[in-house]
Amino acid sequence: MLDEAVAIVMAPTDSRNKCGIFRLTTPGGLQLVQKCPLRGFHTHPPTATGQEVYELCGHVYLNPRTKHDVLDLR
């Protein structure tokens, strides 16, 4: 729950967008998710500030030539 944290979301069945990088809006989305007691996938009500919960990280560049490994630590 850090302001600097991002989420990389993969959608292999979505032909329009295979991947997206998002972050919680500050302060609205961050405060809302920090107070949420639920686990797993679920929707959230509107934020107290009227902001969206998430915003696209448009400043992040994805280099298709970069090699990487994905490690699931769940």
Buried (B, 14 or more C-beta within 10 A) or exposed (E): EEEEEEEEEEEEEEEEEEEBBBBBBEBBBBBBBEEEEEEEEEEEEEBEEEBBBBBEEEEEEEEEEEEEEEEEEE
